[in-house]
Every structure is written in C-alpha cells, then in structure tokens.
Amino acid sequence: MTTKKRAGGGMSEQRRARLRLEISREAARLFWEQGVAATGGDQIAEAVGLSTRTIWRHFRSKESCAEPVVMQGVVTLLSVLRRWPRDSSLEDHLVTGLAALRQQKPPVDLADEMLAMKMIRLADTEPALRTAWLMACDQTEQQLRVIIGDRLDRPADDLEVRMHAAAAAAVIRVLDEYIGAAILADADLTEFTDVPAVSRRFAQAIRTATGGVVGDPVT
C-alpha cells in the first residue's frame, strides 16, 4: 500500500501546497487593495479563516505569503514546456499547448494569473515582493536547465545549458512584466488575448536569447 508524502504535522505535501496557495491568494488580494505596509498577518489569517500562528507555520513573513501566487505567473508556461516533444518546434508546441490549457476542464485559473500579474506589478515598488518574484524567476531558470539540457543531451549543470536557461528565463521574466503592466494599465489587450500570437512571441524571444540554440525540433 502506498502513502502520500507527509509534511510536518502529518499534512500531505499536496494539501500543504493547496493551503499555501489559498493563503497566498488572500494575502495578494489584501496587498493589492490596501498596500503591503497596511496589511498584517492577523488580517491575512482572518481573511483565510485560520489562526495567525498557522500563517507563520507556512510562511516566514507576510511578504513571503505572496510567493505561491507569484509563481502562478510562470507555472502555466513551465507546465507546457515540460511536455515539449523532441520532434516539435517551440513555436508549434507553445501554440498547441497553451491553447489546450485554455480549453481543458477545469481550465487554467485565470484569476490566479491576474493576481500574479498584480503582485509582479506591485513588486516594482515593494522590495519584499520583488524578492518573491525573483525567487519565482530563479525556479523558472532551474526548471529550464532540465528542459534545455534534455533537448541538448547535456546535463542540467552544463555551463552552456545554464547560460541558455538563464537567457530564456530572463526573456520570460521581461515579457511577463511587460504583459502584466499593459493589462493592469487597461491597454489594448488584443495582442495578449491572441494565444497563437503570444505563444510565438515567447518562442521567438527564447530563440533570440539563446542564439537559436533552443527552439528547433531535435532527433
């Protein structure tokens, strides 16, 4: 008989992740509505319906509560990249993969993605939230090392793989920040609602950043 891996206190990792995301959603909502300085741990706990002690059991500070939601800003793209077939170009795979996520049941939580954009935007003026966003970007780079290493048939810690992963992660960060800022500024969203166009934009940016090394099918 198999058992789920347990975190401290007997809670499964899956349940712990769900609880952290629930706390993060409420913290992000409060940060956006009233500012980070005006939001306390007691308020976050009350919004989630938990004790303040429970909040500190899962997060080291009130600002770190934003981290799970901030990570949602890149998790969708990474989930698609992890399933990238070796015989498919990056453009073709992103167009197909991102479109499929929008139609899956249940669909990708767009509310979480919007909250992530808000936290990324707020990070421009909140150093602690900027740290959370950069930590998410670092996780993106770590996962890209595995994805790119697999396509190049090299280990994830290979120097060239690491440089390509760093370059790809950087363009993903810049594009996420650009798109989030435009959406929150009520700009014309036509270019951002066209999934194939957005997919190709990310793919071409990654190609450019890696000097064309990442993007083609491999055999």
Backbone hydrogen bonds, N-H to C=O, Kabsch-Sander energy under -0.5 kcal/mol:
donor,donor_aa,acceptor,acceptor_aa,energy
7,A,11,M,-5.2
10,G,7,A,-1.5
11,M,8,G,-0.8
13,E,5,K,-1.9
16,R,12,S,-2.6
17,A,13,E,-2.4
18,R,14,Q,-2.0
19,L,15,R,-2.4
20,R,16,R,-2.6
21,L,17,A,-2.1
22,E,18,R,-2.2
23,I,19,L,-2.6
24,S,20,R,-2.4
25,R,21,L,-2.4
26,E,22,E,-1.6
27,A,23,I,-2.5
28,A,24,S,-2.9
29,R,25,R,-2.2
30,L,26,E,-2.2
31,F,27,A,-2.8
32,W,28,A,-2.4
33,E,29,R,-2.1
34,Q,30,L,-2.7
35,G,30,L,-0.6
35,G,31,F,-1.6
39,T,36,V,-1.4
40,G,38,A,-0.5
44,I,40,G,-1.9
45,A,41,G,-2.5
46,E,42,D,-2.4
47,A,43,Q,-2.3
48,V,44,I,-1.7
49,G,45,A,-1.6
50,L,45,A,-2.6
55,I,51,S,-1.5
56,W,52,T,-2.0
57,R,53,R,-1.1
58,H,54,T,-1.0
58,H,55,I,-0.9
59,F,55,I,-1.7
65,C,61,S,-0.6
65,C,62,K,-1.1
66,A,63,E,-1.7
67,E,64,S,-1.6
70,V,66,A,-2.6
71,M,67,E,-2.3
72,Q,68,P,-0.8
72,Q,69,V,-0.8
73,G,70,V,-1.7
74,V,71,M,-1.9
75,V,71,M,-1.5
76,T,72,Q,-0.7
78,L,74,V,-2.2
79,S,75,V,-2.3
80,V,76,T,-1.5
81,L,77,L,-2.4
82,R,78,L,-2.3
83,R,80,V,-1.3
84,W,81,L,-1.6
88,S,85,P,-1.5
90,L,215,G,-2.9
93,H,89,S,-2.4
94,L,90,L,-2.6
95,V,91,E,-2.3
96,T,92,D,-2.1
97,G,93,H,-3.4
98,L,94,L,-2.5
99,A,95,V,-1.3
100,A,96,T,-1.9
101,L,97,G,-1.7
102,R,98,L,-1.4
103,Q,99,A,-0.7
103,Q,100,A,-0.8
104,Q,100,A,-0.9
108,V,101,L,-1.2
110,L,108,V,-1.2
113,E,109,D,-1.5
114,M,110,L,-2.3
115,L,111,A,-2.2
116,A,112,D,-2.5
117,M,113,E,-2.1
118,K,114,M,-2.0
119,M,115,L,-2.3
120,I,116,A,-2.6
121,R,117,M,-2.4
122,L,118,K,-2.7
123,A,119,M,-1.7
124,D,121,R,-1.6
125,T,122,L,-1.7
126,E,122,L,-1.0
129,L,126,E,-0.6
130,R,126,E,-2.2
131,T,127,P,-1.9
132,A,128,A,-1.3
133,W,129,L,-2.3
134,L,130,R,-2.6
135,M,131,T,-2.1
136,A,132,A,-1.8
137,C,133,W,-2.2
138,D,134,L,-2.0
139,Q,135,M,-2.0
140,T,136,A,-2.0
141,E,137,C,-2.2
142,Q,138,D,-2.3
143,Q,139,Q,-2.1
144,L,140,T,-2.4
145,R,141,E,-1.8
146,V,142,Q,-1.0
147,I,143,Q,-2.0
148,I,144,L,-3.2
149,G,145,R,-2.2
150,D,146,V,-2.1
151,R,147,I,-1.5
152,L,148,I,-2.1
153,D,149,G,-0.6
153,D,150,D,-0.5
154,R,149,G,-2.7
158,D,155,P,-1.8
162,R,158,D,-2.7
163,M,159,L,-2.2
164,H,160,E,-2.3
165,A,161,V,-2.5
166,A,162,R,-2.4
167,A,163,M,-2.2
168,A,164,H,-2.6
169,A,165,A,-2.7
170,A,166,A,-1.8
171,V,167,A,-1.8
172,I,168,A,-1.9
173,R,169,A,-2.3
174,V,170,A,-2.5
175,L,171,V,-2.5
176,D,172,I,-2.5
177,E,173,R,-2.4
178,Y,174,V,-2.3
179,I,175,L,-3.0
180,G,176,D,-2.5
181,A,177,E,-2.2
182,A,178,Y,-2.0
183,I,179,I,-2.5
184,L,180,G,-2.4
185,A,181,A,-1.1
186,D,183,I,-1.4
187,A,182,A,-2.4
192,F,189,L,-1.0
193,T,189,L,-1.6
193,T,190,T,-0.5
194,D,190,T,-0.8
195,V,193,T,-1.2
198,V,194,D,-2.5
199,S,195,V,-2.8
200,R,196,P,-2.4
201,R,197,A,-1.9
202,F,198,V,-2.2
203,A,199,S,-2.5
204,Q,200,R,-2.9
205,A,201,R,-1.9
206,I,202,F,-2.3
207,R,203,A,-2.4
208,T,204,Q,-2.5
209,A,205,A,-2.6
210,T,206,I,-1.8
211,G,208,T,-1.4
212,G,207,R,-3.2
213,V,210,T,-1.6
215,G,213,V,-0.6
215,G,216,D,-0.5
218,V,86,R,-4.1
